[in-house]
Amino acid sequence: MPGGKHVLGLPKNKHVFGTVKVGEKGQIVIPKEARTLFNIKPGDTLLILGDEIGGIIVSRPEVVNEAANKVFDRLDKTNK
């Protein structure tokens, strides 16, 4: 989808990397542009989250951990 992200009018720092096909073993290839941008290397661990309506999210575990900690901190402050 070269140039597709510009056609969609995405804001700065938002990206569309195109589409991928699921292989026979259920695997996908993360597009090179995405791997480069997010510094994803062979052997890295990624977290897969899913919502039956919203879809799938692929993230580094530490990103989700940081977000969860912020939520829990806010809950602790609210409950005091």
C-alpha positions as CSV (number, residue, x, y, z in Angstrom):
1,M,0.0,0.0,0.0
2,P,2.7,2.5,-1.0
3,G,1.5,6.0,-0.2
4,G,-1.8,4.7,1.2
5,K,-1.3,6.3,4.6
6,H,-1.3,9.7,2.9
7,V,-4.5,8.9,1.1
8,L,-6.2,8.0,4.4
9,G,-5.2,11.4,5.9
10,L,-3.6,10.0,9.0
11,P,-2.2,12.4,11.5
12,K,1.5,12.6,12.1
13,N,3.1,9.6,13.9
14,K,0.2,7.3,12.7
15,H,1.0,4.7,10.1
16,V,-0.7,2.2,7.8
17,F,1.9,-0.4,6.8
18,G,-0.3,-2.3,4.4
19,T,-1.8,-5.8,4.6
20,V,-0.2,-9.2,5.4
21,K,-1.4,-12.7,4.6
22,V,-1.6,-15.4,7.2
23,G,0.5,-18.4,6.2
24,E,-0.4,-22.0,6.5
25,K,1.2,-22.2,10.0
26,G,-0.8,-19.1,11.1
27,Q,2.2,-16.8,10.9
28,I,2.4,-13.3,9.5
29,V,5.3,-11.2,8.4
30,I,5.6,-7.7,10.0
31,P,6.4,-5.3,7.2
32,K,10.0,-4.1,7.0
33,E,9.0,-0.5,7.4
34,A,7.2,-1.3,10.7
35,R,10.1,-3.5,12.0
36,T,12.5,-0.7,11.3
37,L,10.4,2.0,12.8
38,F,9.7,0.1,16.0
39,N,13.2,-1.6,16.1
40,I,11.8,-5.1,16.0
41,K,14.5,-7.7,15.7
42,P,14.4,-11.5,15.3
43,G,13.9,-13.1,18.7
44,D,12.1,-10.1,20.2
45,T,9.0,-10.8,22.3
46,L,5.7,-9.2,21.2
47,L,2.4,-9.2,23.1
48,I,-0.7,-10.1,21.2
49,L,-4.0,-8.7,22.7
50,G,-7.4,-9.3,21.2
51,D,-10.9,-7.9,21.4
52,E,-13.6,-9.8,19.6
53,I,-15.1,-6.6,18.3
54,G,-12.1,-4.3,18.0
55,G,-9.5,-6.8,16.7
56,I,-5.9,-7.6,17.5
57,I,-3.2,-5.4,18.9
58,V,0.5,-6.3,18.6
59,S,2.8,-4.5,21.1
60,R,5.9,-4.8,23.1
61,P,5.0,-6.1,26.5
62,E,6.8,-3.1,28.2
63,V,4.5,-0.6,26.5
64,V,1.4,-2.3,27.8
65,N,3.0,-2.7,31.2
66,E,3.7,1.0,31.4
67,A,0.1,1.8,30.4
68,A,-1.3,-0.7,33.0
69,N,0.8,0.8,35.7
70,K,-0.6,4.3,34.9
71,V,-4.1,2.9,35.1
72,F,-3.4,1.2,38.4
73,D,-1.8,4.3,39.9
74,R,-4.8,6.4,39.0
75,L,-7.1,3.8,40.5
76,D,-5.1,3.8,43.7
77,K,-5.3,7.6,43.9
78,T,-9.0,7.5,43.3
79,N,-9.6,4.9,46.0
80,K,-7.8,6.8,48.7
